[in-house]
Amino acid sequence: MEKLTPRVDIVFKKLFGVEENKDLLISLINSIVNEEDQVADITLLNPYNHRNFRQDKLSILDIKAESCTGKRFNIEIQITDAKDYDKRALYYWAKLYTEQLEISRSYDILSKAIGIHILNFTSIPKSDKYHNIFHIKETDNNIHYFKDLELHTIELKKFISDKDSKLSDIVSKVSSGLDRWVTFLSRHDLLNKEHLPSALNDSSIKKALDVLDVMNFNSEEKEVYEDHLKWIRTEALAVKTAEEKGEKIGLEKGKKEERYTTALKMLGLGINIDTISIVTTFSRKEIISIMEENNLSILD
């Protein structure tokens, strides 16, 4: 099997969600959260276990962890653009927060819960930043009263685009620990642990590359990995096909009319609805409406 990619959720969890690699998860968390939420140690609440795949091969491969101060973290990497992802992120956070409360225990035991969502797609086109942090604040005076809720989105493609094919192009952007982790997650294939550029020369990155090199899968794990990897390849192929036909994809900058035209062209190429939804950000319902408006048959 070819070199594994950490953007596939099963690899991500096997890399960061096991006891022997807790230091990598700590490094990743600390590169994302602010100074007051930095962690010295963590307890994995749902460590990776390959036996789970015999029971449920479609389980969500998120990572739940608790710091020594009681703060809780949910870390997930999402391969493709899921409908209503914002609601899903809030739902995950709510579960992480409420799971702390057991019967006959008071609310004062609840600790801050932080959701970290690493996305292999553009989810917030109105923001140019690849790392966005969300809190609840009062509308008029910006008071941050409900401090236990915090959500992070990290959109990989905003930091490293498809045009960044050379390592030198990427290294010029790296200035923080999170930049290093995003580089690893996005273009680990360009990295040689024996000859890392100074901007990427970090012990955690080196260990992560080592773990990837020796990672093995059993038959169940391999099946899940190959299935999830297809989504990444399908997305890349759809973008390439549209570009070859002279279309300007521009997920963030494209106007609705341009996205409509792109969807129509891709339908003409026989590309399936789910893939068109990924590229254009239209929902399935919207794409079906486009097909009906243009008297096209629904194939899937």
C-alpha positions in Angstrom: 0.0 0.0 0.0 1.2 3.5 -0.8 2.3 5.9 1.8 -0.5 6.7 4.2 -2.0 10.2 4.4 -2.9 11.6 7.8 -5.8 13.5 6.2 -7.8 10.3 6.3 -9.6 10.1 9.6 -8.5 6.5 10.5 -4.8 7.4 10.0 -5.4 10.6 12.0 -6.8 8.8 14.9 -4.3 6.0 14.8 -1.6 8.7 14.8 -2.9 11.0 17.5 -5.3 8.9 19.4 -3.1 6.3 21.0 -1.3 6.3 24.4 2.2 6.1 23.0 1.7 9.2 20.8 0.0 11.4 23.4 2.9 13.8 23.1 1.9 14.4 19.4 -1.7 15.2 20.4 -0.5 17.5 23.1 1.7 19.3 20.6 -1.2 19.6 18.2 -3.6 20.9 20.8 -1.1 23.5 22.2 -0.5 24.8 18.7 -4.2 25.6 18.4 -5.5 26.8 21.8 -4.5 30.0 23.6 -2.1 30.2 26.5 -4.6 29.7 29.3 -5.8 26.4 27.7 -2.4 24.9 27.1 -2.1 21.3 28.3 0.8 19.6 30.1 -0.8 16.1 30.0 -4.0 14.5 28.8 -6.1 11.4 29.3 -7.5 9.9 26.1 -11.2 9.3 26.7 -11.8 7.2 23.5 -8.4 5.7 22.6 -7.9 4.1 19.2 -8.9 0.4 19.2 -8.8 -1.6 15.9 -11.3 -4.1 17.3 -14.0 -1.4 17.1 -14.0 -1.8 13.3 -15.5 -5.3 13.5 -18.5 -3.8 15.2 -18.9 -0.5 13.3 -16.8 0.4 10.3 -18.7 3.7 9.9 -18.0 5.0 13.4 -16.9 8.6 13.8 -13.2 8.7 14.3 -12.9 11.7 16.5 -10.5 12.0 19.5 -11.7 12.9 22.9 -9.2 13.9 25.6 -9.2 15.5 29.0 -6.4 17.7 30.4 -5.1 17.4 33.9 -7.1 20.5 34.8 -10.4 18.9 33.7 -10.8 20.7 30.3 -12.1 18.6 27.6 -11.1 18.4 23.9 -12.8 16.9 20.9 -10.5 16.7 17.8 -11.7 15.6 14.4 -10.4 15.7 10.9 -13.2 15.9 8.3 -12.4 14.6 4.8 -15.3 16.0 2.7 -17.8 18.8 3.0 -20.7 17.5 5.0 -24.1 19.2 4.8 -24.8 21.3 7.9 -21.3 20.8 9.3 -21.8 23.8 11.5 -24.6 22.1 13.3 -22.7 18.8 13.5 -19.7 20.7 15.2 -22.1 22.2 17.8 -23.6 18.8 18.4 -20.2 17.2 19.1 -19.4 20.1 21.4 -22.7 19.7 23.3 -22.1 16.0 23.8 -18.5 16.6 25.0 -19.8 19.1 27.5 -22.8 17.3 28.9 -21.1 13.9 29.2 -19.3 15.4 32.2 -22.5 15.6 34.2 -23.4 12.4 36.0 -26.5 11.7 38.0 -26.7 13.6 41.3 -23.8 15.8 40.5 -24.1 19.6 40.4 -23.3 21.9 37.4 -20.2 23.3 39.1 -18.2 20.2 38.0 -18.6 21.2 34.4 -15.3 22.2 32.8 -14.6 24.1 29.6 -15.1 22.0 26.4 -13.1 22.8 23.2 -14.0 21.5 19.8 -11.2 21.4 17.2 -12.3 20.6 13.6 -9.6 20.1 11.0 -11.3 20.4 7.6 -10.0 19.2 4.2 -12.4 21.7 2.5 -13.4 25.3 2.7 -16.2 25.8 5.2 -16.2 29.5 6.0 -15.7 31.4 2.6 -16.3 34.8 4.3 -13.0 34.4 6.3 -9.6 34.4 4.6 -8.0 33.0 7.8 -7.4 29.2 7.8 -7.8 29.1 11.6 -11.0 30.6 13.1 -12.0 30.6 16.8 -15.6 30.9 17.9 -17.1 31.9 21.2 -20.5 33.1 22.4 -20.4 36.9 23.1 -23.0 39.5 23.9 -24.2 41.3 20.7 -23.8 44.9 21.8 -21.0 45.1 24.3 -19.0 42.0 23.3 -19.0 40.5 26.8 -17.6 37.0 26.9 -19.9 35.5 29.6 -20.4 31.9 28.5 -16.7 30.9 28.6 -17.0 27.2 28.5 -17.8 27.0 24.8 -15.0 27.3 22.3 -14.8 25.9 18.7 -11.9 26.0 16.3 -12.0 25.4 12.6 -8.8 24.7 10.7 -9.3 24.7 6.9 -6.2 23.1 5.4 -6.8 24.3 1.8 -6.7 27.9 2.9 -3.1 27.5 4.1 -1.8 25.2 1.3 -3.6 25.4 -2.0 -3.3 22.9 -4.9 -0.8 25.3 -6.5 1.7 24.9 -3.7 3.4 21.9 -5.2 6.9 22.8 -4.1 8.1 22.5 -0.5 9.8 25.9 -0.8 6.5 27.5 -1.6 5.0 26.1 1.6 8.0 26.7 3.9 7.8 30.4 3.1 4.4 30.6 4.8 5.4 28.6 8.0 5.8 30.8 11.1 4.0 28.9 13.9 3.5 25.5 15.4 0.1 25.2 13.8 1.6 26.1 10.4 4.0 23.1 10.9 1.2 20.7 11.7 -1.0 21.9 8.8 2.0 21.4 6.5 2.5 17.9 7.8 -1.2 17.0 7.5 -1.4 18.5 4.0 1.9 17.7 2.3 3.6 15.1 4.4 4.7 13.5 1.1 7.1 16.3 0.5 8.8 15.9 3.9 12.0 14.0 4.6 12.5 13.7 8.3 16.3 13.5 7.8 16.4 16.8 5.9 13.6 19.0 7.2 13.8 22.8 6.5 14.6 24.8 9.6 11.0 26.1 9.7 9.7 22.5 10.0 12.6 21.1 12.0 10.5 20.0 15.1 10.8 16.9 17.2 7.0 16.3 17.1 6.9 16.5 13.3 9.8 14.1 13.0 8.1 11.6 15.3 4.9 11.9 13.3 6.7 11.2 10.1 8.4 8.2 11.8 5.0 6.8 13.0 3.5 7.2 9.5 6.4 5.2 8.0 5.9 2.2 10.2 2.1 2.3 10.6 0.3 -0.9 9.5 -3.3 -1.8 9.0 -5.2 -5.0 9.5 -7.8 -6.0 6.8 -10.7 -4.1 8.5 -8.6 -1.0 8.9 -7.3 -1.2 5.3 -10.9 -1.4 4.0 -11.9 1.7 5.9 -8.8 3.6 4.8 -9.2 2.8 1.1 -12.9 3.8 1.2 -12.2 7.1 2.9 -9.2 7.8 0.6 -11.5 7.5 -2.4 -13.3 10.7 -1.2 -10.1 12.7 -1.3 -9.2 11.4 -4.8 -12.8 12.0 -6.1 -12.7 15.5 -4.9 -9.3 16.2 -6.5 -10.4 14.6 -9.8 -13.6 16.7 -9.9 -11.7 19.9 -9.5 -9.1 18.9 -12.1 -11.8 17.9 -14.6 -13.6 21.2 -14.2 -10.4 23.2 -14.6 -9.5 21.3 -17.8 -12.9 22.4 -19.2 -12.0 26.0 -18.6 -14.2 26.5 -15.5 -13.2 28.7 -12.6 -14.1 26.8 -9.5 -13.3 29.5 -6.9 -15.3 28.2 -3.9 -14.7 31.3 -1.8 -14.7 34.0 -4.5 -17.1 32.6 -7.0 -20.5 34.2 -7.4 -23.6 32.1 -7.3 -24.1 32.4 -11.1 -20.5 31.0 -11.6 -21.2 28.1 -9.3 -24.4 27.4 -11.1 -22.6 27.3 -14.4 -19.9 25.0 -12.9 -22.6 22.6 -11.5 -24.3 22.5 -14.9 -21.1 21.7 -16.8 -20.1 19.0 -14.3 -23.6 17.5 -14.7 -22.9 17.4 -18.4 -19.7 15.5 -17.7 -21.7 12.9 -15.8 -20.1 13.7 -12.4 -22.3 12.6 -9.5 -24.3 14.9 -7.3 -22.2 14.4 -4.1 -19.0 15.4 -5.9 -20.7 18.4 -7.5 -21.9 19.4 -4.0 -18.3 19.2 -2.7 -16.9 21.5 -5.5 -19.7 24.0 -5.8 -21.0 24.0 -2.2 -24.5 23.6 -3.4 -26.7 21.2 -1.4 -28.1 18.1 -3.0 -31.5 19.7 -3.1 -30.1 22.7 -4.9 -28.3 20.5 -7.5 -31.5 18.5 -8.1 -33.3 21.8 -8.7 -30.7 22.8 -11.3 -31.2 19.5 -13.0 -35.0 19.9 -13.1 -34.6 23.5 -14.4 -32.5 22.2 -17.3 -34.5 19.0 -17.9 -31.7 16.7 -16.9 -32.3 13.2 -15.6 -31.4 12.4 -12.0 -28.9 9.6 -12.1 -28.0 9.1 -8.4 
